[in-house]
C-alpha cells in the first residue's frame, strides 16, 4: 500500500463514521465522486473490499474496520505530536478530551475552571454520559481521560483515585423516617426506591447493600433516567432514593431534601480518573493527571467541615 495517504485514511474513517459516501463527502468538503474515487484507489491498492454496499449506505468489512482503526491511531498520534512539540518549545498549550459519567457533571465544571486558572493554554472539551456511554467513548479513543466511579475491566487501563464519593439515602423532609436515627437495613428495604438504569454505579451499590434481604433486589423500584429526575421525584414524595452526595448540595442547603440516618451509610466509594495504557500520554493528559492527584479532591462538593454527617457510616 505504497500509495496510501493521510487523505485516504481520513476518507475511510469518515465513510465508516457517517455510513454513506454522500454524508462523508459533506463532512470532508469534497464531492461524492471524489470520495468514491479515493475509496476505489484504496481498495485497488490494498486488493480488498473495505465497505459492503447496501441499500441504506455502506458497512465496513473486517478490512475496513482495520483501516478505520489505523486512521484513528494516526490521527491521535498526530494530535499528540502537536502537544509534544508545544511542550518541547515550552509553549504551555495543548488539548484534552475529558469524559465524565453523569453524576460527575455536578463537579466537573468546577474542576475544569480550577484547572484552567493554572493552565489557561490547555483547551479542555467535556463529554457527559451514563457509564456505558463514557466507557464506549474510552474504547473508541473519543476521550483522553474519563472520570467515573468504577473503571471497566475489559480494556487496558491506568486508573487513579482522586477523591471520595459518598452515597446516601435521601427523602423529602416530611418523610416518616426523616427524623429517625439508626434506621436498619430491614426498615429501609420496605420503602419504595427510585433508581437509575441497570449498570449504574449507584444502582449496583444499592443492590449490594440490599442483597442479603431475600428477594428485595428482584423488584428494586421505579427506574428513572437521570439524577435530576430522581431528585424531583423524591421531592414529589414518589419514593426515596440512594444517590451520590455530590448531586444534592443545593437541595440539602434549601431544605428540599434530607439524608436518612441509615445504619451502614453513607457508603463511601471513590472517584477514579481513567485512561488507556495502549496510547501515548500527551503533556496535556499528564498535566491534568497531576492536577487531579494534587487538587482534585478540593474541587468536590461536601467538604468535611460543612457536612460532618457524611463522614462516617453509622
C-alpha positions as CSV (number, residue, x, y, z in Angstrom):
1,X,0.0,0.0,0.0
2,X,2.7,2.4,-1.1
3,X,0.2,4.9,-2.4
4,X,-1.8,5.2,0.8
5,X,-2.1,8.8,2.1
6,X,-3.5,10.6,5.1
7,X,-6.3,11.9,2.9
8,X,-7.2,8.3,2.0
9,X,-7.2,7.3,5.7
10,X,-9.4,10.3,6.7
11,X,-11.8,9.5,3.9
12,X,-12.1,5.8,5.1
13,X,-12.6,6.9,8.6
14,X,-15.3,9.4,7.7
15,X,-17.1,6.9,5.5
16,X,-17.2,4.5,8.3
17,X,-18.4,7.2,10.8
18,X,-21.1,8.6,8.5
19,X,-22.4,5.4,6.9
20,X,-22.8,6.9,3.4
21,X,-20.4,8.4,0.9
22,X,-22.6,11.5,0.4
23,X,-22.5,12.4,4.2
24,X,-18.8,11.7,4.3
25,X,-18.2,14.0,1.4
26,X,-20.1,16.8,3.0
27,X,-18.0,16.5,6.2
28,X,-14.8,16.3,4.2
29,X,-15.7,19.2,2.0
30,X,-15.5,17.1,-1.2
31,X,-17.8,15.9,-3.8
32,X,-19.3,12.3,-3.5
33,X,-17.5,11.3,-6.7
34,X,-14.1,12.5,-5.3
35,X,-14.7,10.4,-2.2
36,X,-15.8,7.4,-4.3
37,X,-12.6,7.7,-6.3
38,X,-10.5,7.8,-3.2
39,X,-12.2,4.7,-1.8
40,X,-11.7,2.8,-5.1
41,X,-8.0,3.8,-5.1
42,X,-7.6,2.5,-1.5
43,X,-9.4,-0.8,-2.3
44,X,-7.4,-1.3,-5.5
45,X,-4.1,-0.6,-3.7
46,X,-5.0,-2.9,-0.8
47,X,-6.5,-5.6,-3.0
48,X,-9.5,-6.0,-0.8
49,X,-13.0,-4.5,-0.3
50,X,-13.3,-2.1,2.6
51,X,-17.0,-1.5,2.6
52,X,-20.1,-3.6,1.7
53,X,-22.6,-1.5,-0.3
54,X,-26.2,-1.8,0.9
55,X,-29.5,0.0,0.1
56,X,-29.0,2.1,3.3
57,X,-25.4,3.0,2.7
58,X,-22.2,1.2,3.4
59,X,-20.9,-1.0,6.2
60,X,-17.2,-1.6,6.9
61,X,-15.8,-5.1,6.3
62,X,-13.2,-6.6,8.6
63,X,-10.5,-4.9,6.5
64,X,-12.5,-1.7,6.6
65,X,-12.5,-1.7,10.4
66,X,-8.8,-2.3,10.4
67,X,-8.3,0.8,8.1
68,X,-10.6,2.9,10.3
69,X,-8.7,1.9,13.5
70,X,-5.4,2.7,11.8
71,X,-6.8,6.1,10.7
72,X,-7.9,6.8,14.3
73,X,-4.5,5.8,15.7
74,X,-2.6,8.0,13.2
75,X,-4.9,11.0,13.8
76,X,-4.5,10.6,17.6
77,X,-0.7,10.3,17.2
78,X,-0.5,13.5,15.1
79,X,-2.6,15.4,17.7
80,X,-0.2,14.1,20.4
81,X,2.7,15.2,18.3
82,X,1.3,18.7,18.3
83,X,1.2,18.7,22.1
84,X,4.7,17.2,22.4
85,X,6.2,19.8,20.0
86,X,4.5,22.6,22.0
87,X,5.9,21.1,25.2
88,X,9.4,20.9,23.7
89,X,9.1,24.6,22.6
90,X,7.9,25.4,26.2
91,X,4.6,26.5,24.9
92,X,2.0,25.9,27.7
93,X,-0.7,24.7,25.4
94,X,-2.5,21.6,24.2
95,X,-5.9,19.9,24.2
96,X,-7.7,17.4,26.4
97,X,-10.9,15.5,25.7
98,X,-12.5,14.7,29.1
99,X,-15.4,12.3,29.5
100,X,-17.4,12.2,32.8
101,X,-20.2,10.0,34.0
102,X,-23.5,11.9,34.5
103,X,-23.1,12.0,38.3
104,X,-19.7,13.8,37.9
105,X,-21.3,16.7,36.0
106,X,-22.1,18.3,39.3
107,X,-18.5,19.0,40.0
108,X,-16.8,18.7,36.5
109,X,-17.3,22.4,35.7
110,X,-15.7,23.5,38.9
111,X,-12.9,21.0,38.2
112,X,-12.3,22.4,34.7
113,X,-12.5,26.1,35.9
114,X,-9.9,25.4,38.6
115,X,-7.6,23.6,36.1
116,X,-8.0,26.5,33.6
117,X,-6.8,29.1,36.1
118,X,-3.4,27.4,36.4
119,X,-3.3,26.1,32.8
120,X,-5.1,28.6,30.6
121,X,-3.4,27.4,27.4
122,X,-4.8,23.8,27.6
123,X,-8.2,23.5,25.9
124,X,-10.5,21.0,27.6
125,X,-13.6,19.6,25.9
126,X,-16.2,17.9,28.0
127,X,-18.4,14.9,27.2
128,X,-21.1,13.8,29.7
129,X,-23.0,10.5,29.5
130,X,-24.0,7.5,31.5
131,X,-21.4,4.9,32.4
132,X,-22.0,2.8,29.3
133,X,-21.6,5.8,27.1
134,X,-18.4,7.0,28.7
135,X,-16.9,3.5,28.6
136,X,-17.8,3.3,24.9
137,X,-16.0,6.7,24.3
138,X,-13.0,5.4,26.1
139,X,-12.9,2.2,24.0
140,X,-13.2,4.3,20.8
141,X,-10.5,6.7,21.8
142,X,-13.1,9.6,21.7
143,X,-11.9,10.8,25.2
144,X,-8.4,11.1,26.6
145,X,-9.4,10.7,30.3
146,X,-12.6,9.6,31.9
147,X,-13.9,10.3,35.4
148,X,-16.0,7.6,36.9
149,X,-16.7,5.5,39.9
150,X,-16.0,2.0,38.6
151,X,-13.2,1.6,36.0
152,X,-14.1,-1.0,33.4
153,X,-12.1,-4.3,33.3
154,X,-12.3,-5.2,29.7
155,X,-9.6,-2.9,28.3
156,X,-6.0,-1.9,29.2
157,X,-6.3,1.0,31.6
158,X,-4.5,3.1,34.1
159,X,-6.8,4.3,36.9
160,X,-6.0,6.6,39.8
161,X,-8.2,7.7,42.8
162,X,-8.6,11.5,43.1
163,X,-11.4,11.8,45.7
164,X,-14.0,10.2,47.9
165,X,-17.5,9.5,46.6
166,X,-20.1,9.2,49.4
167,X,-23.5,7.6,48.6
168,X,-26.5,8.4,50.7
169,X,-30.2,7.7,51.1
170,X,-32.5,10.7,50.5
171,X,-36.1,11.5,51.3
172,X,-38.5,14.5,51.4
173,X,-38.2,16.5,54.7
174,X,-41.7,15.3,55.9
175,X,-41.0,11.6,55.3
176,X,-41.8,9.3,58.3
177,X,-38.1,8.3,58.5
178,X,-36.7,11.8,58.1
179,X,-36.1,12.3,61.9
180,X,-35.5,8.7,62.9
181,X,-32.0,7.6,64.0
182,X,-30.2,4.4,63.3
183,X,-32.6,3.1,60.6
184,X,-32.0,-0.6,60.0
185,X,-31.4,-2.2,56.6
186,X,-34.7,-4.1,57.0
187,X,-36.6,-0.9,57.7
188,X,-35.3,0.9,54.7
189,X,-35.8,-2.1,52.5
190,X,-39.6,-1.8,52.9
191,X,-39.5,1.6,51.2
192,X,-40.2,2.2,47.5
193,X,-37.0,3.2,45.7
194,X,-36.4,5.4,42.7
195,X,-33.3,4.0,40.9
196,X,-31.1,4.6,37.9
197,X,-30.8,2.2,34.9
198,X,-29.1,-1.3,35.2
199,X,-25.3,-1.0,35.2
200,X,-25.4,2.4,37.0
201,X,-22.8,2.6,39.8
202,X,-25.3,3.8,42.4
203,X,-27.7,1.1,41.5
204,X,-25.1,-1.6,41.8
205,X,-24.1,-0.3,45.2
206,X,-27.7,-0.3,46.3
207,X,-28.2,-3.9,45.1
208,X,-25.1,-4.9,47.1
209,X,-26.4,-3.2,50.2
210,X,-29.8,-4.9,50.0
211,X,-28.5,-8.1,48.6
212,X,-28.8,-10.1,51.8
213,X,-32.5,-9.4,52.1
214,X,-34.2,-12.2,50.2
215,X,-36.0,-11.1,47.0
216,X,-35.6,-7.4,47.6
217,X,-33.5,-6.6,44.6
218,X,-35.7,-8.6,42.2
219,X,-38.1,-5.6,42.1
220,X,-35.9,-2.8,43.2
221,X,-38.2,0.1,42.4
222,X,-39.1,2.7,39.7
223,X,-36.4,3.2,37.2
224,X,-35.5,6.7,36.1
225,X,-33.0,8.0,33.6
226,X,-31.2,10.8,35.5
227,X,-30.3,12.0,38.9
228,X,-32.2,15.2,38.3
229,X,-35.4,13.3,37.6
230,X,-34.8,11.2,40.7
231,X,-34.4,14.2,42.9
232,X,-37.5,15.8,41.6
233,X,-39.5,12.6,42.1
234,X,-38.2,12.3,45.7
235,X,-39.3,15.9,46.4
236,X,-42.7,15.0,45.0
237,X,-42.9,12.1,47.5
238,X,-42.9,9.3,44.9
239,X,-40.3,7.4,46.9
240,X,-36.8,7.5,48.4
241,X,-33.5,7.2,46.6
242,X,-29.9,6.1,47.0
243,X,-27.8,8.8,45.3
244,X,-24.4,10.4,45.2
245,X,-24.0,13.0,47.9
246,X,-22.3,15.2,45.3
247,X,-25.6,15.7,43.5
248,X,-27.7,17.1,46.3
249,X,-25.8,20.0,47.8
250,X,-28.3,22.7,46.8
251,X,-31.4,20.6,47.8
252,X,-29.9,20.0,51.2
253,X,-29.0,23.6,51.7
254,X,-32.5,24.8,50.9
255,X,-34.3,22.1,52.8
256,X,-35.8,20.4,49.8
257,X,-34.3,17.0,50.7
258,X,-32.9,15.3,53.7
259,X,-30.4,12.4,54.1
260,X,-31.7,9.5,56.1
261,X,-29.7,8.1,59.1
262,X,-29.4,4.5,57.8
263,X,-27.0,2.2,59.6
264,X,-24.1,1.4,57.3
265,X,-24.4,4.7,55.4
266,X,-23.0,6.7,53.8
267,X,-21.5,4.1,51.6
268,X,-18.1,5.6,50.6
269,X,-16.8,4.8,47.2
270,X,-14.1,6.6,45.2
271,X,-13.7,8.7,42.1
272,X,-11.2,7.5,39.5
273,X,-9.5,9.1,36.6
274,X,-9.1,6.5,33.9
275,X,-7.1,6.5,30.7
276,X,-6.0,3.8,28.3
277,X,-2.5,2.3,28.7
278,X,-2.2,1.4,25.0
279,X,-1.7,5.0,23.9
280,X,0.9,7.7,24.3
281,X,0.3,10.1,27.2
282,X,0.3,13.7,25.9
283,X,1.7,16.5,28.0
284,X,-1.9,17.8,28.5
285,X,-3.0,14.5,29.8
286,X,-0.1,14.2,32.2
287,X,-0.7,17.8,33.4
288,X,-4.3,17.1,34.1
289,X,-3.5,13.8,35.9
290,X,-1.0,15.7,38.2
291,X,-3.7,18.3,38.8
292,X,-6.2,15.7,39.8
293,X,-3.8,14.0,42.1
294,X,-2.8,17.2,43.9
295,X,-6.1,19.3,43.8
296,X,-8.9,17.1,42.5
297,X,-10.4,16.3,45.9
298,X,-10.6,20.0,46.7
299,X,-12.9,20.5,43.8
300,X,-15.5,18.0,45.0
301,X,-18.6,19.1,47.0
302,X,-19.2,18.2,50.6
303,X,-16.1,19.3,52.4
304,X,-15.7,17.7,55.8
305,X,-16.2,20.9,57.8
306,X,-19.5,21.6,56.0
307,X,-21.1,18.2,56.0
308,X,-19.8,16.2,59.0
309,X,-22.8,13.9,58.9
310,X,-21.4,12.4,55.7
311,X,-18.0,11.5,57.1
312,X,-18.5,8.1,58.7
313,X,-21.1,5.3,58.3
314,X,-23.4,4.9,61.3
